[in-house]
């Protein structure tokens, strides 16, 4: 599943990159008409033809204005982070189990068919709770104490599996704004170089250079905010599953105590 989403992420990145070249000419058009627009009233900029710029076209224009190098890195962080986040959300959604129903099936299987029948029930049920029960049933003949220790140990393993990939998402959350700030600093240096070359501190040169430099910061912060929302949502789902695992494990041990009596 993870490879599938990583493939989708790479395909999306290639598609977006393919549109950058066509957007460069379109992004240059406002610069060519800048002098004409400066001589017209401000209201004509909005009331001219009455046509609105499509959102995707505006995004591509800002992407190029911010510098394809750093903006591409920020975009890669977004695509890879979203791919990992979606993969985790799907994994955790499929891991959700009705623990009460599963416990009833296991208890009924223990009464009617013994441990082997209960193992079959756990094998046919997906999710970390069923896996924990199965590991406990494998050591049912060694006593309740061993079963309890096995459940605790294997519960830690399932926790690690649920948290797999979160480190990469948090890394992209930290890297995206850092890349944006780095692009801003480099853009500011280039703006000051342009001022030095022009020999004049004109408002147009200063404002234009600062605007282009700050676009990378905006992009990095937006990516960090989006990934942070997904990250917190994934953590909330993990907490919910953990509570269900702990509660189900306690009730499973109680069931095993009744069965061994």
C-alpha beads as a LAMMPS data file, in Angstrom:
LAMMPS data file: protein, C-alpha beads

261 atoms
260 bonds

1 atom types
1 bond types

-500.0 500.0 xlo xhi
-500.0 500.0 ylo yhi
-500.0 500.0 zlo zhi

Masses

1 110.0

Atoms # bond

1 1 1 0.000 0.000 0.000
2 1 1 2.808 2.408 0.845
3 1 1 4.549 1.751 -2.476
4 1 1 1.299 2.509 -4.287
5 1 1 0.929 5.913 -2.641
6 1 1 4.579 6.724 -3.173
7 1 1 4.046 5.955 -6.873
8 1 1 1.065 8.309 -6.933
9 1 1 3.171 10.983 -5.238
10 1 1 5.929 10.716 -7.829
11 1 1 3.411 10.732 -10.664
12 1 1 1.772 13.856 -9.268
13 1 1 5.144 15.556 -8.960
14 1 1 6.042 14.739 -12.557
15 1 1 2.682 16.026 -13.783
16 1 1 3.079 19.275 -11.908
17 1 1 6.636 19.737 -13.140
18 1 1 5.517 19.197 -16.716
19 1 1 3.184 22.179 -16.400
20 1 1 5.897 24.526 -15.116
21 1 1 7.364 25.165 -18.567
22 1 1 4.023 26.203 -20.001
23 1 1 3.400 28.417 -16.997
24 1 1 6.652 30.343 -17.475
25 1 1 5.413 32.138 -20.589
26 1 1 2.115 32.900 -18.908
27 1 1 3.907 34.202 -15.828
28 1 1 5.958 36.556 -18.006
29 1 1 2.842 38.157 -19.502
30 1 1 2.008 40.319 -16.422
31 1 1 5.616 41.589 -16.411
32 1 1 5.341 42.620 -20.073
33 1 1 2.218 44.676 -19.406
34 1 1 3.381 46.058 -16.066
35 1 1 4.260 49.488 -17.456
36 1 1 0.898 49.810 -19.219
37 1 1 -1.012 48.738 -16.139
38 1 1 0.903 51.230 -13.994
39 1 1 -0.426 54.130 -16.091
40 1 1 -4.050 52.994 -15.781
41 1 1 -6.351 53.567 -12.805
42 1 1 -6.294 50.942 -10.126
43 1 1 -9.902 50.000 -10.762
44 1 1 -9.123 48.975 -14.359
45 1 1 -6.979 46.110 -13.066
46 1 1 -10.058 44.437 -11.710
47 1 1 -12.737 45.693 -14.033
48 1 1 -10.930 45.280 -17.381
49 1 1 -12.280 42.187 -19.073
50 1 1 -14.084 40.841 -16.030
51 1 1 -12.247 37.511 -16.298
52 1 1 -10.805 35.926 -13.187
53 1 1 -7.492 34.095 -13.137
54 1 1 -8.024 30.376 -12.411
55 1 1 -6.681 29.193 -9.076
56 1 1 -4.304 26.638 -10.575
57 1 1 -2.929 29.280 -12.946
58 1 1 -2.320 31.707 -10.067
59 1 1 -0.578 28.982 -8.076
60 1 1 1.717 28.124 -10.988
61 1 1 2.556 31.789 -11.444
62 1 1 3.467 32.205 -7.778
63 1 1 5.417 28.950 -7.943
64 1 1 7.647 30.316 -10.680
65 1 1 7.947 33.747 -9.084
66 1 1 9.191 32.158 -5.879
67 1 1 11.946 30.313 -7.697
68 1 1 11.525 26.852 -9.180
69 1 1 14.447 25.453 -7.176
70 1 1 13.276 26.026 -3.617
71 1 1 9.574 25.869 -4.458
72 1 1 10.129 22.424 -6.008
73 1 1 11.746 21.218 -2.777
74 1 1 8.816 22.561 -0.757
75 1 1 6.402 20.862 -3.164
76 1 1 8.255 17.552 -2.813
77 1 1 7.896 17.801 0.981
78 1 1 4.145 18.322 0.551
79 1 1 3.660 15.427 -1.868
80 1 1 5.729 12.913 0.086
81 1 1 4.243 14.023 3.400
82 1 1 0.685 13.688 2.082
83 1 1 1.459 10.272 0.598
84 1 1 2.745 9.004 3.948
85 1 1 -0.142 10.609 5.840
86 1 1 -2.797 9.086 3.573
87 1 1 -1.118 5.684 3.811
88 1 1 -1.156 5.899 7.623
89 1 1 -4.787 7.007 7.714
90 1 1 -5.847 4.075 5.533
91 1 1 -3.756 1.638 7.580
92 1 1 -5.256 2.856 10.846
93 1 1 -8.778 2.849 9.392
94 1 1 -8.406 -0.787 8.326
95 1 1 -6.944 -1.593 11.750
96 1 1 -10.129 -0.517 13.514
97 1 1 -11.861 -3.543 15.024
98 1 1 -15.060 -4.046 16.977
99 1 1 -13.306 -5.366 20.074
100 1 1 -16.514 -6.298 21.896
101 1 1 -17.699 -8.453 19.008
102 1 1 -14.246 -10.017 18.641
103 1 1 -14.065 -10.872 22.326
104 1 1 -17.505 -12.504 22.189
105 1 1 -16.392 -14.626 19.219
106 1 1 -13.157 -15.642 20.953
107 1 1 -14.960 -16.548 24.175
108 1 1 -17.545 -18.573 22.297
109 1 1 -14.814 -20.311 20.316
110 1 1 -12.937 -21.189 23.518
111 1 1 -16.066 -22.743 24.983
112 1 1 -17.059 -24.721 21.899
113 1 1 -13.822 -25.505 20.057
114 1 1 -10.987 -24.703 22.414
115 1 1 -7.849 -22.697 21.742
116 1 1 -7.473 -23.799 18.112
117 1 1 -10.931 -22.554 17.250
118 1 1 -10.177 -19.222 18.943
119 1 1 -6.934 -18.962 16.952
120 1 1 -8.883 -19.419 13.743
121 1 1 -11.205 -16.580 14.727
122 1 1 -8.220 -14.277 15.314
123 1 1 -6.557 -15.293 12.053
124 1 1 -9.699 -14.383 10.119
125 1 1 -9.945 -10.964 11.771
126 1 1 -7.745 -8.074 10.693
127 1 1 -6.318 -5.451 13.010
128 1 1 -3.772 -5.220 15.831
129 1 1 -6.211 -6.404 18.501
130 1 1 -6.763 -9.726 16.740
131 1 1 -2.998 -10.118 16.289
132 1 1 -2.431 -9.544 20.014
133 1 1 -5.096 -12.091 20.913
134 1 1 -3.508 -14.614 18.553
135 1 1 -0.103 -14.215 20.170
136 1 1 -1.680 -14.729 23.567
137 1 1 -3.520 -17.856 22.410
138 1 1 -0.255 -19.314 21.095
139 1 1 0.963 -19.464 24.714
140 1 1 -2.322 -20.386 26.333
141 1 1 -0.875 -23.681 27.557
142 1 1 1.879 -21.859 29.493
143 1 1 -0.407 -20.168 31.970
144 1 1 -2.211 -16.854 32.312
145 1 1 0.906 -15.008 33.509
146 1 1 2.786 -15.867 30.324
147 1 1 -0.228 -14.900 28.230
148 1 1 -0.413 -11.532 29.953
149 1 1 3.287 -10.814 29.432
150 1 1 2.992 -11.825 25.794
151 1 1 0.082 -9.474 25.265
152 1 1 1.990 -6.579 26.818
153 1 1 5.094 -7.257 24.731
154 1 1 3.253 -7.726 21.473
155 1 1 1.133 -4.661 22.197
156 1 1 4.334 -2.600 22.063
157 1 1 5.125 -4.145 18.681
158 1 1 1.703 -3.180 17.343
159 1 1 2.164 0.347 18.670
160 1 1 5.410 0.634 16.729
161 1 1 3.679 -0.584 13.575
162 1 1 0.924 2.011 13.957
163 1 1 3.460 4.807 14.432
164 1 1 5.538 3.720 11.437
165 1 1 6.264 6.628 9.092
166 1 1 5.318 9.382 11.551
167 1 1 8.966 10.337 11.931
168 1 1 9.170 11.131 8.218
169 1 1 6.001 13.228 8.353
170 1 1 7.351 15.247 11.280
171 1 1 10.608 15.669 9.352
172 1 1 8.762 17.156 6.371
173 1 1 6.826 19.447 8.744
174 1 1 10.136 20.803 10.042
175 1 1 11.948 20.931 6.691
176 1 1 9.255 22.712 4.639
177 1 1 9.307 26.057 6.519
178 1 1 13.089 25.842 6.862
179 1 1 13.421 25.548 3.096
180 1 1 11.018 28.470 2.742
181 1 1 13.085 30.643 5.071
182 1 1 16.275 29.643 3.265
183 1 1 14.728 30.605 -0.059
184 1 1 13.633 33.926 1.430
185 1 1 17.142 34.727 2.665
186 1 1 18.647 33.879 -0.720
187 1 1 15.963 35.921 -2.453
188 1 1 16.689 38.906 -0.225
189 1 1 20.384 38.632 -1.053
190 1 1 19.528 38.644 -4.735
191 1 1 17.256 41.660 -4.235
192 1 1 20.050 43.611 -2.549
193 1 1 22.391 42.607 -5.362
194 1 1 19.878 44.049 -7.821
195 1 1 19.703 47.277 -5.799
196 1 1 23.475 47.512 -5.757
197 1 1 23.663 46.899 -9.506
198 1 1 20.992 49.534 -10.187
199 1 1 22.711 52.035 -7.906
200 1 1 19.336 53.292 -6.711
201 1 1 16.965 52.172 -3.955
202 1 1 13.714 52.467 -5.858
203 1 1 10.477 51.224 -4.273
204 1 1 9.760 48.980 -7.270
205 1 1 13.072 47.144 -7.003
206 1 1 12.825 46.708 -3.218
207 1 1 9.150 45.687 -3.169
208 1 1 9.513 43.325 -6.123
209 1 1 12.524 41.556 -4.668
210 1 1 10.954 41.195 -1.219
211 1 1 7.712 39.845 -2.678
212 1 1 9.482 37.139 -4.640
213 1 1 11.652 36.254 -1.636
214 1 1 8.690 35.916 0.740
215 1 1 6.741 33.590 -1.552
216 1 1 8.971 30.672 -0.538
217 1 1 8.288 31.354 3.133
218 1 1 4.542 31.400 2.531
219 1 1 4.777 28.125 0.605
220 1 1 6.813 26.436 3.320
221 1 1 4.457 27.561 6.081
222 1 1 1.387 26.410 4.154
223 1 1 2.939 22.973 3.611
224 1 1 3.859 22.720 7.303
225 1 1 0.327 23.655 8.403
226 1 1 -1.286 21.098 6.068
227 1 1 1.004 18.281 7.153
228 1 1 0.627 19.230 10.825
229 1 1 -3.151 18.841 10.574
230 1 1 -2.758 15.367 9.083
231 1 1 -0.115 14.495 11.680
232 1 1 -2.350 15.426 14.608
233 1 1 -5.283 13.555 13.074
234 1 1 -3.138 10.430 12.763
235 1 1 -2.023 10.767 16.391
236 1 1 -5.650 11.000 17.517
237 1 1 -6.507 7.804 15.629
238 1 1 -3.497 6.037 17.180
239 1 1 -4.606 7.136 20.658
240 1 1 -8.101 5.774 20.006
241 1 1 -6.747 2.436 18.805
242 1 1 -4.355 2.248 21.757
243 1 1 -7.185 2.699 24.234
244 1 1 -9.182 -0.026 22.482
245 1 1 -6.151 -2.343 22.524
246 1 1 -5.524 -1.849 26.232
247 1 1 -9.168 -2.316 27.186
248 1 1 -9.547 -5.383 24.967
249 1 1 -6.336 -6.905 26.334
250 1 1 -7.558 -6.632 29.914
251 1 1 -10.847 -8.289 29.036
252 1 1 -9.025 -10.977 27.045
253 1 1 -6.881 -11.859 30.070
254 1 1 -10.050 -12.127 32.157
255 1 1 -11.494 -14.451 29.527
256 1 1 -8.375 -16.635 29.625
257 1 1 -8.575 -16.804 33.425
258 1 1 -12.142 -18.123 33.164
259 1 1 -11.123 -20.614 30.479
260 1 1 -8.225 -22.044 32.530
261 1 1 -10.349 -22.614 35.604

Bonds

1 1 1 2
2 1 2 3
3 1 3 4
4 1 4 5
5 1 5 6
6 1 6 7
7 1 7 8
8 1 8 9
9 1 9 10
10 1 10 11
11 1 11 12
12 1 12 13
13 1 13 14
14 1 14 15
15 1 15 16
16 1 16 17
17 1 17 18
18 1 18 19
19 1 19 20
20 1 20 21
21 1 21 22
22 1 22 23
23 1 23 24
24 1 24 25
25 1 25 26
26 1 26 27
27 1 27 28
28 1 28 29
29 1 29 30
30 1 30 31
31 1 31 32
32 1 32 33
33 1 33 34
34 1 34 35
35 1 35 36
36 1 36 37
37 1 37 38
38 1 38 39
39 1 39 40
40 1 40 41
41 1 41 42
42 1 42 43
43 1 43 44
44 1 44 45
45 1 45 46
46 1 46 47
47 1 47 48
48 1 48 49
49 1 49 50
50 1 50 51
51 1 51 52
52 1 52 53
53 1 53 54
54 1 54 55
55 1 55 56
56 1 56 57
57 1 57 58
58 1 58 59
59 1 59 60
60 1 60 61
61 1 61 62
62 1 62 63
63 1 63 64
64 1 64 65
65 1 65 66
66 1 66 67
67 1 67 68
68 1 68 69
69 1 69 70
70 1 70 71
71 1 71 72
72 1 72 73
73 1 73 74
74 1 74 75
75 1 75 76
76 1 76 77
77 1 77 78
78 1 78 79
79 1 79 80
80 1 80 81
81 1 81 82
82 1 82 83
83 1 83 84
84 1 84 85
85 1 85 86
86 1 86 87
87 1 87 88
88 1 88 89
89 1 89 90
90 1 90 91
91 1 91 92
92 1 92 93
93 1 93 94
94 1 94 95
95 1 95 96
96 1 96 97
97 1 97 98
98 1 98 99
99 1 99 100
100 1 100 101
101 1 101 102
102 1 102 103
103 1 103 104
104 1 104 105
105 1 105 106
106 1 106 107
107 1 107 108
108 1 108 109
109 1 109 110
110 1 110 111
111 1 111 112
112 1 112 113
113 1 113 114
114 1 114 115
115 1 115 116
116 1 116 117
117 1 117 118
118 1 118 119
119 1 119 120
120 1 120 121
121 1 121 122
122 1 122 123
123 1 123 124
124 1 124 125
125 1 125 126
126 1 126 127
127 1 127 128
128 1 128 129
129 1 129 130
130 1 130 131
131 1 131 132
132 1 132 133
133 1 133 134
134 1 134 135
135 1 135 136
136 1 136 137
137 1 137 138
138 1 138 139
139 1 139 140
140 1 140 141
141 1 141 142
142 1 142 143
143 1 143 144
144 1 144 145
145 1 145 146
146 1 146 147
147 1 147 148
148 1 148 149
149 1 149 150
150 1 150 151
151 1 151 152
152 1 152 153
153 1 153 154
154 1 154 155
155 1 155 156
156 1 156 157
157 1 157 158
158 1 158 159
159 1 159 160
160 1 160 161
161 1 161 162
162 1 162 163
163 1 163 164
164 1 164 165
165 1 165 166
166 1 166 167
167 1 167 168
168 1 168 169
169 1 169 170
170 1 170 171
171 1 171 172
172 1 172 173
173 1 173 174
174 1 174 175
175 1 175 176
176 1 176 177
177 1 177 178
178 1 178 179
179 1 179 180
180 1 180 181
181 1 181 182
182 1 182 183
183 1 183 184
184 1 184 185
185 1 185 186
186 1 186 187
187 1 187 188
188 1 188 189
189 1 189 190
190 1 190 191
191 1 191 192
192 1 192 193
193 1 193 194
194 1 194 195
195 1 195 196
196 1 196 197
197 1 197 198
198 1 198 199
199 1 199 200
200 1 200 201
201 1 201 202
202 1 202 203
203 1 203 204
204 1 204 205
205 1 205 206
206 1 206 207
207 1 207 208
208 1 208 209
209 1 209 210
210 1 210 211
211 1 211 212
212 1 212 213
213 1 213 214
214 1 214 215
215 1 215 216
216 1 216 217
217 1 217 218
218 1 218 219
219 1 219 220
220 1 220 221
221 1 221 222
222 1 222 223
223 1 223 224
224 1 224 225
225 1 225 226
226 1 226 227
227 1 227 228
228 1 228 229
229 1 229 230
230 1 230 231
231 1 231 232
232 1 232 233
233 1 233 234
234 1 234 235
235 1 235 236
236 1 236 237
237 1 237 238
238 1 238 239
239 1 239 240
240 1 240 241
241 1 241 242
242 1 242 243
243 1 243 244
244 1 244 245
245 1 245 246
246 1 246 247
247 1 247 248
248 1 248 249
249 1 249 250
250 1 250 251
251 1 251 252
252 1 252 253
253 1 253 254
254 1 254 255
255 1 255 256
256 1 256 257
257 1 257 258
258 1 258 259
259 1 259 260
260 1 260 261
